[in-house]
Amino acid sequence: MLELVLFRAIPRQDVKPIAHDLLAEFGNFNAVISAPHDQLSRVRGVGPSVVCELKVVEAAAHRLARSRVIHRPVVSSWDSLIDYCHTTMAHRDIEQFRAFFLDTKNALIADEEQARGTVNHVPVYPREVVKRALQLNASALILVHNHPSGDPTPSSTDISVTRQIQNACEVLGLTLHDHVIIGKSCEISFRAEGLI
């Protein structure tokens, strides 16, 4: 697949060495297409046209994954939601916190990035999360964030913030279905772990 993308960007050239270098640098296809522009450009043979093609493929993958969850009952299509989260967040080099806002039938009405952070922290404000849920007239929500380290084990801060959001939701009649932490190849559900 990577060679096909590269061939579109660099026609009439052997792209196997560039594909090999990209995979050696980033590890796998998902990490290659998710890599930041500046890191991609450091690989020998990767110019603006290659970066553009890779980012087109990344955008298409995000749209395809999102189309499988938007306006559909999320709780009953949990695997699609997790696939979408892995596609959009697993290979990010900074933490990102998202909220999925659901209607009364648990259909996704909005997927919004609430905050971006650093390599090991993202600032989350429970008041803002709940305020946005009320603005959207949501009935429930699912929280998701990534751990760039690849290890989805929740920190004490992750647990504390989640409980604050859960308490605020309960007071306002909202349901917090779950908080999922996305790692490189696996995820942890707070609900499955008994943390909420």
C-alpha positions as CSV (number, residue, x, y, z in Angstrom):
1,M,0.0,0.0,0.0
2,L,2.8,2.4,0.9
3,E,4.5,1.8,-2.4
4,L,1.3,2.6,-4.3
5,V,1.0,5.9,-2.4
6,L,4.7,6.7,-3.1
7,F,4.4,5.8,-6.8
8,R,1.5,8.3,-7.2
9,A,3.7,11.0,-5.7
10,I,7.0,10.0,-7.5
11,P,6.0,8.3,-10.8
12,R,8.6,6.5,-12.9
13,Q,11.0,5.9,-10.0
14,D,11.7,2.9,-7.8
15,V,10.0,3.8,-4.6
16,K,10.8,0.6,-2.6
17,P,13.9,2.2,-0.9
18,I,11.8,5.2,0.3
19,A,9.0,2.9,1.5
20,H,11.6,0.8,3.3
21,D,13.2,3.9,4.9
22,L,9.7,5.2,6.0
23,L,8.8,1.9,7.6
24,A,12.2,1.7,9.3
25,E,11.7,5.2,10.7
26,F,8.1,5.0,11.8
27,G,7.4,1.3,12.3
28,N,4.2,0.7,10.3
29,F,1.9,2.2,7.7
30,N,-0.4,3.9,10.2
31,A,2.5,5.6,11.9
32,V,3.9,6.7,8.5
33,I,0.7,8.4,7.4
34,S,0.1,9.9,10.9
35,A,3.7,11.3,11.2
36,P,4.0,15.1,11.3
37,H,5.1,16.8,8.1
38,D,8.5,17.8,9.4
39,Q,9.4,14.3,10.5
40,L,8.3,12.8,7.2
41,S,10.5,15.4,5.3
42,R,13.6,14.3,7.2
43,V,13.4,10.9,5.4
44,R,15.7,10.7,2.3
45,G,13.6,11.0,-0.9
46,V,10.5,12.4,0.8
47,G,9.5,15.8,-0.6
48,P,6.4,17.9,-0.5
49,S,4.5,15.7,-3.1
50,V,5.1,12.6,-1.0
51,V,4.0,14.3,2.2
52,C,0.9,15.6,0.4
53,E,0.0,12.1,-0.8
54,L,0.5,10.6,2.7
55,K,-1.7,13.3,4.3
56,V,-4.4,12.7,1.7
57,V,-4.4,9.0,2.6
58,E,-4.5,9.9,6.3
59,A,-7.5,12.2,5.8
60,A,-9.3,9.6,3.8
61,A,-8.7,7.0,6.5
62,H,-10.1,9.4,9.2
63,R,-13.2,10.2,7.1
64,L,-13.9,6.5,6.4
65,A,-13.5,5.6,10.1
66,R,-15.7,8.6,11.2
67,S,-18.4,7.7,8.7
68,R,-18.8,4.4,10.5
69,V,-19.7,6.1,13.8
70,I,-21.3,9.5,13.0
71,H,-25.1,9.6,13.5
72,R,-25.2,5.9,14.5
73,P,-25.8,4.3,17.8
74,V,-22.2,4.3,19.2
75,V,-22.7,2.0,22.2
76,S,-24.0,-0.8,20.0
77,S,-21.2,-0.3,17.4
78,W,-18.4,-0.1,20.0
79,D,-15.8,-1.8,17.8
80,S,-16.3,0.8,15.1
81,L,-15.8,3.6,17.7
82,I,-12.6,2.0,18.9
83,D,-11.3,1.6,15.4
84,Y,-12.1,5.2,14.7
85,C,-10.2,6.3,17.8
86,H,-7.2,4.2,17.0
87,T,-7.2,5.6,13.4
88,T,-7.3,9.2,14.5
89,M,-5.4,9.1,17.8
90,A,-3.1,6.1,18.4
91,H,-0.1,7.5,16.5
92,R,-0.2,11.1,17.7
93,D,2.9,12.4,19.4
94,I,1.0,14.6,21.9
95,E,-2.0,13.8,24.1
96,Q,-5.4,14.7,22.7
97,F,-8.6,14.6,24.7
98,R,-11.9,14.1,22.8
99,A,-15.5,13.9,23.8
100,F,-18.2,12.0,21.9
101,F,-21.5,13.6,22.6
102,L,-24.5,11.3,22.2
103,D,-28.3,11.9,21.8
104,T,-31.0,10.0,23.7
105,K,-30.6,7.0,21.4
106,N,-26.8,7.0,21.9
107,A,-26.3,8.2,18.3
108,L,-23.2,10.3,17.9
109,I,-24.1,14.0,17.4
110,A,-20.6,15.4,17.8
111,D,-17.0,14.3,18.1
112,E,-14.9,17.2,19.4
113,E,-11.4,17.7,20.5
114,Q,-11.6,19.3,23.9
115,A,-7.9,19.8,24.5
116,R,-4.3,19.1,23.2
117,G,-1.4,18.7,25.6
118,T,2.2,17.5,25.7
119,V,3.7,14.1,25.4
120,N,2.4,13.0,28.8
121,H,-0.3,15.4,29.8
122,V,-3.4,17.1,28.5
123,P,-5.3,19.7,30.4
124,V,-9.0,18.8,30.8
125,Y,-11.6,21.1,32.4
126,P,-14.6,19.1,33.6
127,R,-16.7,22.3,33.6
128,E,-16.0,22.9,29.9
129,V,-16.8,19.3,28.9
130,V,-20.2,19.3,30.7
131,K,-20.9,22.9,29.4
132,R,-20.4,21.7,25.8
133,A,-22.6,18.7,26.4
134,L,-25.4,21.0,27.5
135,Q,-24.9,23.3,24.5
136,L,-25.3,20.4,22.2
137,N,-28.3,19.1,24.0
138,A,-26.5,15.8,24.5
139,S,-27.8,13.1,26.8
140,A,-24.6,11.1,27.2
141,L,-21.0,11.2,26.4
142,I,-17.9,9.1,26.0
143,L,-14.5,10.5,26.8
144,V,-11.4,9.4,24.9
145,H,-7.8,10.4,25.0
146,N,-4.5,8.9,23.8
147,H,-1.2,8.1,25.5
148,P,1.7,8.8,23.1
149,S,3.9,6.4,25.1
150,G,1.7,3.6,23.8
151,D,0.8,2.4,27.3
152,P,-2.9,3.1,27.9
153,T,-2.7,2.6,31.7
154,P,-4.6,5.5,33.4
155,S,-2.7,7.9,35.6
156,S,-4.1,9.1,38.9
157,T,-4.9,12.4,37.2
158,D,-6.8,10.5,34.5
159,I,-8.9,8.8,37.1
160,S,-9.5,11.9,39.2
161,V,-10.6,14.1,36.2
162,T,-12.9,11.3,35.0
163,R,-14.6,11.1,38.4
164,Q,-15.0,14.9,38.4
165,I,-16.7,14.8,35.0
166,Q,-18.8,11.8,36.1
167,N,-20.0,13.7,39.2
168,A,-20.8,16.8,37.1
169,C,-22.7,14.6,34.6
170,E,-24.8,12.9,37.4
171,V,-25.8,16.3,38.8
172,L,-27.0,17.5,35.4
173,G,-28.7,14.3,34.3
174,L,-26.1,13.3,31.7
175,T,-24.7,9.8,31.4
176,L,-21.0,9.2,31.1
177,H,-20.8,5.8,29.3
178,D,-17.0,5.5,29.4
179,H,-13.6,7.0,29.3
180,V,-11.2,5.1,26.9
181,I,-7.5,5.6,26.8
182,I,-6.0,4.8,23.4
183,G,-2.5,3.3,23.3
184,K,-0.5,2.4,20.2
185,S,-2.0,-1.1,19.7
186,C,-4.5,-1.5,22.6
187,E,-6.9,0.5,24.7
188,I,-8.3,0.6,28.3
189,S,-11.9,1.2,29.1
190,F,-12.6,2.8,32.5
191,R,-16.0,1.0,32.6
192,A,-14.5,-2.4,31.8
193,E,-11.8,-1.8,34.5
194,G,-14.4,-0.8,37.1
195,L,-13.0,2.8,37.3
196,I,-16.4,4.4,36.7
